[in-house]
């Protein structure tokens, strides 16, 4: 008997319906009377379920996303988001400055900022190394924390665990944009595949709602490694992060080589095309997406134009966002209430996104209220992470020169802390200083820092 003849045969059957109907069916049937469908599991996934093999064979011919953009990495993992992230740069700067002060002991710093040691990070050791860096303020950079939610990050190798400098340096070196996508995002259900996004900053690993992200920068700056991750470079020093074989194939098909931006925008348009998401939904649940490139130059051009429009909208720098579609309305304190029926919610009938019982954004059409990008409902994503809504008189569309940071909350609070924790409503909240039996040093330090700030302001 050959090895092939010894291989087991796999069969599959589905039974859908109510529990009572299933019990009734199982009572009258057994494995002999069940109508089985033969399946032949194969590489790479060896699935024990039927699938459209012809469609999968066609899909497999498309290049995988990492074959389009060869250089990539996962997002940043800080393992202490509450300490290194903030909506406000000045609050973050003061927090780090306090942490580095020699007047603060390691034990008090550990308790004050809730910073436990782990396998890769020891507070005493890392704090000494950070204190030796006289240019630490240059490490305060914008970072995409969640979709449409960029925050300031203390991006220092001694403050975070996995900075992914090998890729993130290209995002910091000069003008750039990156594609974000995930693997098997809807593996447990959850509707249509939607794990695609873009950003002009470095990005957090958990920018998507589950599974983490992979970051694909459009451009690489070869000099970034020699001159450091935060050194700036001119556009003339960069090269596209694109597969040379793909560029040659597209040049042959179109008569000339498309620009890196056109290819990026085309890919983005494909990933957002409803037909693509529906037709290949079964395969998008299994692995990273594959990109079908058309041989029709005009179709490529039209798709690239749509993709460019989407990218500009998602980067919040499109002229279509000015004036904004919705206005912040209602009387109240502007605080976002996440839990409860009268908190953050979308009212389709009134076309409003409420942040609390009396304040809301309107009008927000149903197609906007239900839209999801990168697994996040766009209408409520920004308000869910910001504890205070922006003032109607100060709200403006962010520009490329001014990073699109989210509205500043009234109090900076670590996301890991539960709402039942009582936080002091005084100036200690600026640095996340908790109640402590021994806070004398922190009090003196705060008073001295306040005097310094007043002198500088004058």
N, C-alpha and C positions, 0 to 999 in steps of 0.2 A: 504494500500500500504506500503510495507516494505521500509526501508531506502535504500536498494540496488536498488529497483525499481525506487526510486525517483532520483537516481544519474543521472546526465546529461551524454549524449553520445557525444564523441569527434570524429570528422572526420578530415581528412587531405588530401590535394591535392597540387600538385606542377605543376607549369607552367613555363617551361624553353624556352628561345628563344629571338629573337630580339623584340624590343618594338613594331614595326609594327605588328609582328605576334601575340603578346599578345593582342594588341588592337583588331585585327581581330577576335581572338578566343573569347574574352570577348563580342564582339558584337553579336555573334551567340549563346552564352551559358549563362545560369544563374545557380543559386545554385542547381536547380532541375535537370539540365542535366549534371552537373559535376560528373565525376567518383571519388567518395570519397573513401578513405581508412580509415577504422575504427581503432582508436588507443585507448589504455587503459593506460593512465598515472598512474604510480605507484611510490612508494618510491624508492629512496630518492629524485628524481629530478622532477618527475611528468612532463615528457616531452610531449609536444603537437605535436610530430613528430613520425613517425614509426621508429622502430629499430629492430634489430635481437635479439629477446628475448631469443632464445636458446643460442646464442653466449654470450649474456650478463649474462645469468644464469651461464654459464661456467666461465666467467671472474670474477664474484662475488665470486666464490669459492676460488680464489687466495687470499693470505694475502695482505692487503694493506701495503704500504711501512712503515707506522708508527707502524704496527703490527710486522714488522721485526726488526726495530730499534726503541724501545719504547721512548727513550729520544731525543727530538728535540726542535728546536725553529726557529723562523724567523731570518733573518740576522740582522746585526747592522744597526740602523738608527741614524745618527749623527745630521742631520738637519743643518749642517754647514760643508759640505764636503770641501769647498774651504779653510777652516781654519785648519782642523785637518788631512787632507790627503796631501801627497806630494810624488813625485818620489824619492826625495833625503832626507835621514835621517838628514843630517846636516842642510839643509835648514829648515826642519820642526823644528828641535831643536832650531835653532836661532829664528824662528818665535814665538814659545811658550815662550822662554826666554824673548823676547822683550815684549810680552803680559803680562807677570808676573812682569815686572819691576815696582817697586814702583814709579819710576820717571814718569811713564805714567799715566795720569788721566783716569778714567773710560770713560769719554766722548770721549777723543782722541783715546783710545783703541777701542771703539765701532765704530768710524768712520774709523779708520785706517784699521781695519780688517773686516769691514762690518758685524758686529755681532748684529743683532736686538734681542730684548727679545721676548720670546714666552711664552706660558702657563706654560711650565715646566722648563724654563731656564731663569734666570735673570743674566745679565753680572756682575753686581756689587757683588752680592752674591757669584756666582760661582768663580769669580776671587779671592775673598778673601780666599775661601776654597782651591783653587789651590795654592795660595801663601804659604799656610801652609804646603804643601806637599814638603818636601825636597828631596824626591826620585822620582820626577815626570818624570825624564829622563828615568826611567825604564819602563814607560808606552808607549814608542815609539816601536811599534811592527809591523811586516808585516801583511797585511790584503789583502785578495782577493777583489779587487774593481770591476773588470769585468773579464770575461774569459781570461786567459793567461795574466792578468794584475794585478800583486800584487804591492801594494804601502805601504809606511810607514804611520801608523796611530797613532795619539796621543790618545791611548785607556784609557781614564780616565773618571770615572763616572761623574765628574763635567764639562767635556768638551763636552760630547756627551749626547744625550737624552735617547737612548735606546740601552744599550750595550749588552743585553742578556747574562749577566754574568753566569746565571745558566747553560748554555750550552757552551759558549765560553771559560769558565775557563778550560774545558776539552781539548780544542784545544791548550791552552797556557801552560798547566801543564807538557806536555811531548810529546814524539813522538806520532803522531796521524794522521788520515786522515778522512775526512768527505765527505759524499755524499750530493750533492745539487740537489734538484728537486723542481718543481713548480706544481701548480694546474691549470688545465684548461688553459694551456698556449696558445693553438691554438683555443680558443673558438670563435674567430672572423675570423678564417682562418689563412693563412700564411704558408701553406705547412705542411710537415710531422712534427709530434711531436718530439721535440728535447731538452726538458728541463731536461737535466741530466748532471751533472758535478761533479768534485771532487776537493778537495783542502787540503793542509796540514796546512793552516792558518785559522784564524777567517775570516769571510766573511761579505761583505756589503749586505744589504737587496736587493739592485737593481743590484746584479751581473748578473741577467738575464735581458732580454730586456723589460719584462713587468711582472707585477703580483707579483714580489718579490720571494724570495727563502725560502725554509725550509732546515735547516742544521741538518744532522744526523751524529754525530760523531761515529766512529767505536768503540772507547774505552772511558771508563769513569774512571776518577781518583777520587776515593772517598775522598781522603784527600785534594782535591783542595779547597773545601768549607772552611775547617778549616784553611788552611795555606795561603789563599788568591789566587786570580785568576792568579797571575803572578809567583807564586812559582813553581819551577821545581820538578818533581817527576821521579822516576825510573820506567821502564816498569813493574817491578814486583808488583808495587802498583796498576796497572790498572786492570779493568775487562771489558769484551766485552759488548757493548750496543746492545745485541741481546736478543730476546724473548726466555726464557727458553723452552717454549713449542715447538717452532720451532726447537731448537737444539735437543730436545728429538726425534722429528719426523724424522729429518734428520739422526740422529744416528741409529734409528731403520731401516731406509730405506737403508743406506749405510753400515751398520755393524760397523761403528765407527763414532764418532762425527767429522765433518769437522772443520778446524780451522776458527777463526773469519775472517782472511784474505781471505780464500777461499770463504766464504759466501759473503763477501763484493765484491770480484772480480766477482763472479757469478752474483750477482745482477746488477753490472755495465755492464757486458756483455749483459744481458737480455735487459736492458734499451737502449742499442745501437744496438740491433739486428734489421735489417730491417724488418724481418718477424713479429716480435713482434709489431713494430711501425705501420706496415700496417694492420695487422690483427685486432688490438685493437684500431685503430686510433679513431673510433667513441667514445669509452669509455674514452680514454686518454684525450679527450677534456672536459670531465665533471668533473674529480676529480683527486686526487693524484693517481699515478700509483699503480697497483697491480702486484705482482711478482709470476709467475708460477714456482714452484720448481719441477724439474724432479725427478723421482724415480730411474733413471738410473745413477749409480755412475760414469761410464765412461763419460757420457755426461756432468754430473756436473763438473767433473774434467777438461774436454776439454774447457767448457765454462769459468771456473774459470781462466784457463791459458790465454785465450783470453782477459778476463776482466783485468787481472793483466797487460798484455801488454798495454792495453788502458790506465789504470790508470797511469803507468809509463810515457807514452807519454804525457798525459794531465798534469802531474806534472812537466814536462820538465826535468826529470832526467833519461830518458831512454838512454841506450848506442846507440840506433838507431839514436839519434839526433846528434851524433858526428862521422864524420863531418856533419855539417848541410846540408840540401838538397839545400837551396838557399843561394846565396851570395848577399851582398849589393853592387850595382854597379852604375856607373855614376858620373858625376861631378856636384857639387852644394853645398849648405849650409846645407843640411840635414834636412831642415824644412819641416814638413808635411803640405800640403795644403788639407784641407778636402773638401771644396766646389769647384765647377767648374769642367768642363769636363777634364781639364788637371791636376787635383789634385789627391787625393787618389782614386785609381781604380784598377781593375784587367783586364788585357788584355789577354784573353784566346788564341788569335792567336799567340802572342809572348811569352806566358807563363811568364808574368811579373806582379808584384804588384808594381805599381807606387805610390810614395808618393808625387811627384811633377812632373813638365814636364820633368825633365832630370834624376831623380834618381829613382831606382827601386830595387826590390828583384827578382832574377831569378836564375835558372828556377823554376817556380811554376806550376806544371801540373794542368790541368783542374779539376781533382778530388780533388786536394787540394784547388784550388781557389774557388770552389763552396761549399766546405764542411762547414756545420754549426754545432756548438757545443753550447748548452745552448742558442740557439736562436741567436748566433752571428756568422758572417762569419769569420772563423778562419784566413783567409789570410790577412784580413785588420784590425782585432780587435785591435792588439797591436799598429799599426801605427795610428789608428784613435784617440786613447787617448793620445799617446805620441806626443808632438809637434815637437820633433826633433828625427831623426833616429840615431841609434848607429853608431859610427865610424867603418868602416870595419876592422880596425886593432885591435879594442878593443872588438869586439863582440865575446862572448863565451857562451857556454851552461851553465846555472846556475846549481849549485850543491845543494845537500841537506844541506850542511853546510852553504852555502851562499844562502839566500832566493832569489827566482827568481823574483827580482824586475824588473820593466820595465825600459827602457832606460831613463836617466835623460833629461828632456826638457831644452832648453836654458833659458827659463823664466818660473817661476811658476805662473800660472794664474788660478784663480777660474773658474771652468767650468760654473758657473752660470752667469759669465760676458760675454756679447756679444762681438763679434769681433770689434764692432765700438767703444768700450771704448779704449781710448788712454792711454797706460801704459808707465810710465817712463822707459827709457832704461838705468837705472843706478842701483846702489846697492840697492836702496829701493825695487826694484822688487823681491829681494830675500825673502822679508817678505810680499810681496803683499801690500806694503804701497801705498795708492792712493794719488793723488794730494790733498792737503789740505791747506786752508788758514792759519791754525795754525799748522805748522809742526816743530816748533822750538825744542820742547821736543824730538820728534822723531829723529831729526838731531843730537842733542847732544848725544842721547842714541846710535845712530848708530856709531858715532865717538868713543865713549868710548868702545863699544863692539868690534869695529875693533881693537883698541889698545890691548884689552885683548886677542883677537884671535892671534895677532901678537906675543905677549909675550909667549903665550902657544906654538906657532909654533916654536919659537926659543929655 
